[in-house]
Amino acid sequence: MPVANAISFDTEVVQHAPDLYDYAAEVPTIDGFDSVTDDDLARYQEQGVIAIRNAWTKEEVQSALAGLDHLIAGNEPAFQNIQFRADVRDRLETLTFDERLDAARRLLYFTDYDARLKAIAHKPQLLALLERLLGAPARLFQDMALIKPPQGREKPWHQDHAYFELTPQTRVVGVWIALDPAGPENGCMRFLPGWHRRGIFSHFQLRDLQICDAEMEGLQLERVAAPLPPGGCVLFDSYIPHGTPSNFTASRRRALQYHYFTEAAQPITAAERVAIWGGEENGVAC
């Protein structure tokens, strides 16, 4: 489900409530793909998320960062699918590389333009684990790079399936890979374990396409954080509510996110997706 290959600009940042991402525990991590057990797979089915450290080597992480730098610098003219902060719209061409790196917020559908980033998505151990989770060979259908520079904005609470033009029954696994240290202060992932079994939440166009804040308030004791070292990852169900707060540090938090399904996936139209997930469009109040 590709989108237009064109440079775009983010909306203006609106700060989130201070306690919207407070949490009570952390997701336990497994040491490497080869250590994932049947019990871990059962925990994934129950909680909707598992975390793995040492999933990619230091060399693979550095290769991925070099691939992102190459694309963000504009060194691949055929690739334009980068979203920048709104405030650089009128001065993008005057930015230094470091300024451009800190202005970039998201890259989309880049694996066909950089072999290093494609290799991360097709690591054999990852694909083998995804097949265990999905019950059939996994197919990559979406690739993203998610960049939180110092003071970078949040990604509000949402379910990834609300963004996909796929039937609600289509099983999807997301893989979020840390390229920098991802901690609580610079915007590591937050999840609501087990909530993937609660079904569909209405989504609203507020600070982003998101679940209404009121639905997510007061849940500190149920939320978990997933801090990760570079090369670590979380695998998560497309129905689990998750989000990332603003980056309140001086450190970048760069990550890759890939989504996988199987050949059994069934597409729907954009209108059908909105009819299922849309809040305002369906008369739901937020």
C-alpha positions as CSV (number, residue, x, y, z in Angstrom):
1,M,0.0,0.0,0.0
2,P,2.5,2.6,-1.1
3,V,2.0,6.3,-0.9
4,A,3.1,9.1,-3.3
5,N,6.9,9.4,-3.5
6,A,7.2,13.1,-2.6
7,I,8.6,15.3,0.2
8,S,6.0,16.4,2.7
9,F,5.8,18.4,5.9
10,D,4.5,17.6,9.3
11,T,1.7,19.5,11.1
12,E,2.6,21.9,13.9
13,V,3.5,20.3,17.2
14,V,0.9,20.3,20.0
15,Q,2.2,19.2,23.3
16,H,0.6,16.1,25.0
17,A,-0.6,15.9,28.6
18,P,2.4,15.2,30.9
19,D,1.1,11.9,32.3
20,L,-0.3,10.4,29.0
21,Y,2.7,8.0,28.7
22,D,3.5,7.3,32.4
23,Y,3.9,3.6,33.0
24,A,4.3,1.0,35.8
25,A,6.6,-1.6,34.3
26,E,8.9,-2.5,31.4
27,V,8.6,-5.1,28.7
28,P,11.0,-8.0,29.6
29,T,13.6,-8.6,26.8
30,I,14.8,-11.8,25.3
31,D,18.5,-12.2,24.3
32,G,18.6,-12.7,20.6
33,F,16.3,-14.4,18.0
34,D,17.7,-17.8,18.9
35,S,16.5,-17.5,22.5
36,V,12.8,-17.0,21.6
37,T,10.9,-20.0,23.1
38,D,7.4,-21.3,22.7
39,D,6.5,-19.7,26.0
40,D,7.6,-16.3,24.6
41,L,5.3,-16.9,21.6
42,A,2.5,-17.7,24.0
43,R,3.3,-14.5,25.8
44,Y,3.1,-12.6,22.5
45,Q,-0.4,-14.0,21.8
46,E,-1.5,-13.1,25.4
47,Q,0.1,-9.6,25.7
48,G,0.4,-8.6,22.1
49,V,4.1,-7.7,22.4
50,I,7.6,-9.2,22.9
51,A,11.0,-7.5,23.0
52,I,14.3,-8.8,21.9
53,R,17.8,-7.3,22.5
54,N,20.8,-8.1,20.4
55,A,18.5,-8.8,17.4
56,W,20.8,-6.9,15.0
57,T,24.6,-6.5,15.3
58,K,26.4,-3.3,15.8
59,E,27.6,-3.5,12.2
60,E,24.0,-4.0,11.0
61,V,22.8,-1.0,13.0
62,Q,25.6,1.2,11.6
63,S,24.8,0.0,8.1
64,A,21.2,0.9,8.6
65,L,22.1,4.4,10.0
66,A,24.3,5.0,6.9
67,G,21.4,4.0,4.7
68,L,19.1,6.5,6.4
69,D,21.8,9.2,6.2
70,H,22.2,8.6,2.5
71,L,18.5,9.0,1.8
72,I,17.9,12.0,4.2
73,A,20.9,13.8,2.6
74,G,19.1,13.5,-0.8
75,N,21.8,11.3,-2.3
76,E,19.2,9.1,-4.0
77,P,17.3,11.5,-6.2
78,A,14.6,8.9,-7.2
79,F,13.6,8.7,-3.5
80,Q,11.6,11.6,-2.1
81,N,9.3,10.0,0.5
82,I,10.5,12.0,3.5
83,Q,8.4,14.0,5.9
84,F,10.1,17.0,7.5
85,R,9.0,19.3,10.4
86,A,6.6,22.0,9.4
87,D,8.9,24.9,10.4
88,V,11.5,24.1,7.7
89,R,9.1,24.2,4.8
90,D,10.4,27.4,3.4
91,R,14.1,26.8,4.0
92,L,14.6,23.0,3.4
93,E,17.2,23.6,0.6
94,T,19.3,25.8,2.9
95,L,19.7,23.3,5.7
96,T,23.1,21.7,6.6
97,F,23.1,17.9,6.7
98,D,22.8,17.8,10.6
99,E,19.9,20.3,10.4
100,R,18.3,18.2,7.7
101,L,18.7,15.1,9.9
102,D,17.1,16.8,12.9
103,A,14.3,18.2,10.7
104,A,13.4,14.8,9.2
105,R,10.5,13.0,11.0
106,R,9.6,10.0,8.9
107,L,10.7,8.1,5.8
108,L,8.4,5.7,4.0
109,Y,8.8,2.9,1.5
110,F,12.6,3.1,1.1
111,T,13.7,-0.6,1.0
112,D,13.7,-0.6,-2.8
113,Y,16.1,2.4,-2.7
114,D,18.7,1.2,-0.2
115,A,20.0,-2.4,0.0
116,R,21.2,-1.9,3.6
117,L,17.7,-1.1,4.9
118,K,16.2,-3.9,2.8
119,A,18.6,-6.3,4.4
120,I,17.4,-5.3,7.9
121,A,13.8,-6.1,7.0
122,H,14.7,-9.5,5.5
123,K,17.0,-10.8,8.1
124,P,16.5,-14.6,8.0
125,Q,16.1,-15.0,11.8
126,L,13.4,-12.3,11.8
127,L,11.5,-13.9,9.0
128,A,11.7,-17.3,10.7
129,L,10.2,-15.8,13.9
130,L,7.5,-14.0,12.0
131,E,6.5,-17.2,10.3
132,R,6.2,-18.8,13.8
133,L,3.9,-15.9,14.9
134,L,1.8,-15.7,11.7
135,G,1.6,-19.4,10.9
136,A,2.8,-18.8,7.3
137,P,5.6,-17.1,5.5
138,A,5.7,-13.4,6.2
139,R,5.6,-10.7,3.5
140,L,6.8,-7.2,4.1
141,F,4.2,-4.7,3.1
142,Q,5.2,-1.4,4.8
143,D,8.6,0.1,5.8
144,M,9.1,3.3,7.8
145,A,11.9,5.1,9.6
146,L,10.7,7.0,12.6
147,I,13.0,9.8,13.8
148,K,12.7,11.7,17.1
149,P,15.3,14.4,17.2
150,P,15.9,16.4,20.4
151,Q,12.5,17.8,21.4
152,G,10.9,15.7,18.6
153,R,7.1,15.3,18.8
154,E,5.0,12.4,20.1
155,K,3.2,9.7,18.2
156,P,-0.2,9.6,20.0
157,W,-1.8,6.4,21.2
158,H,-3.2,4.4,18.3
159,Q,-3.6,0.9,16.8
160,D,-1.6,0.4,13.6
161,H,-4.4,-1.6,11.9
162,A,-6.4,1.7,11.8
163,Y,-3.9,2.9,9.1
164,F,-4.1,-0.2,6.9
165,E,-6.5,-0.9,4.0
166,L,-6.8,-4.5,5.2
167,T,-9.8,-6.4,6.5
168,P,-10.0,-6.4,10.3
169,Q,-9.3,-10.2,10.2
170,T,-5.9,-9.8,8.5
171,R,-3.1,-10.6,10.9
172,V,-0.3,-8.1,11.0
173,V,2.9,-8.0,13.0
174,G,4.8,-4.8,13.5
175,V,8.6,-4.8,14.1
176,W,10.1,-1.7,15.7
177,I,13.9,-1.6,15.6
178,A,16.0,0.8,17.7
179,L,19.0,2.3,15.9
180,D,19.9,4.6,18.8
181,P,19.4,3.9,22.6
182,A,15.6,4.3,23.1
183,G,14.7,5.1,26.7
184,P,11.8,6.5,28.6
185,E,13.0,10.1,28.3
186,N,13.7,10.2,24.5
187,G,10.5,8.5,23.3
188,C,10.7,4.7,23.6
189,M,7.5,2.7,22.8
190,R,4.7,2.4,25.3
191,F,2.1,-0.4,25.1
192,L,-1.1,-1.6,26.8
193,P,-0.4,-5.3,27.1
194,G,-3.4,-7.5,26.4
195,W,-5.5,-4.7,24.9
196,H,-5.1,-6.1,21.4
197,R,-7.9,-8.5,22.4
198,R,-10.3,-5.6,23.0
199,G,-10.9,-5.1,19.3
200,I,-11.3,-1.9,17.4
201,F,-11.0,1.6,18.9
202,S,-12.3,4.6,17.1
203,H,-9.6,6.9,15.7
204,F,-9.8,10.7,15.4
205,Q,-7.8,13.3,13.4
206,L,-6.5,15.2,16.4
207,R,-2.7,15.6,16.9
208,D,-2.5,12.7,14.4
209,L,-4.8,9.8,13.5
210,Q,-5.2,8.6,17.1
211,I,-7.3,7.1,19.8
212,C,-9.1,9.8,21.9
213,D,-6.9,10.9,24.8
214,A,-9.8,10.4,27.2
215,E,-9.7,6.6,26.4
216,M,-6.0,6.5,27.3
217,E,-6.0,8.6,30.5
218,G,-5.6,7.2,34.0
219,L,-4.0,3.9,32.8
220,Q,-0.6,4.3,34.3
221,L,-0.7,1.0,36.1
222,E,-1.6,-0.9,32.9
223,R,1.0,0.8,30.6
224,V,4.4,-0.7,30.0
225,A,7.5,0.9,28.4
226,A,9.9,-0.9,26.0
227,P,13.4,0.7,26.4
228,L,15.8,-0.8,23.9
229,P,19.5,-0.6,23.1
230,P,20.6,-0.2,19.5
231,G,19.8,-3.4,17.6
232,G,16.9,-4.3,19.9
233,C,13.4,-4.6,18.7
234,V,9.8,-5.1,19.7
235,L,7.3,-7.3,17.8
236,F,3.7,-6.3,18.3
237,D,0.2,-7.1,17.2
238,S,-1.4,-4.5,14.9
239,Y,-4.3,-4.2,17.4
240,I,-2.3,-3.3,20.5
241,P,-2.7,0.4,21.5
242,H,0.8,2.0,21.6
243,G,2.4,5.4,21.4
244,T,5.6,7.3,22.0
245,P,5.9,10.6,23.9
246,S,8.0,13.6,22.9
247,N,11.7,13.4,23.1
248,F,12.8,15.5,26.1
249,T,16.5,14.9,25.8
250,A,19.4,16.2,23.6
251,S,19.8,12.8,22.0
252,R,18.3,11.5,18.7
253,R,16.0,8.5,18.7
254,R,16.0,6.9,15.3
255,A,14.1,3.7,14.6
256,L,12.9,1.5,11.8
257,Q,9.5,0.0,11.7
258,Y,8.4,-2.8,9.3
259,H,5.0,-4.4,9.0
260,Y,4.4,-8.0,7.8
261,F,1.4,-10.1,6.8
262,T,0.9,-13.3,4.9
263,E,-0.5,-14.2,1.5
264,A,-3.9,-14.6,3.2
265,A,-4.1,-10.8,3.7
266,Q,-7.3,-9.3,2.2
267,P,-7.4,-5.6,1.0
268,I,-10.2,-3.2,1.5
269,T,-10.8,0.3,0.2
270,A,-9.9,3.5,2.0
271,A,-13.6,4.3,2.4
272,E,-14.1,0.8,4.0
273,R,-11.2,1.4,6.4
274,V,-12.7,4.7,7.5
275,A,-16.1,3.1,8.0
276,I,-14.5,0.6,10.3
277,W,-12.0,2.8,12.3
278,G,-13.1,6.4,11.8
279,G,-14.4,8.3,14.8
280,E,-15.7,11.6,13.4
281,E,-16.9,10.0,10.2
282,N,-19.0,7.6,12.2
283,G,-20.5,10.1,14.6
284,V,-18.4,9.1,17.6
285,A,-17.6,11.8,20.0
286,C,-14.1,12.4,21.5
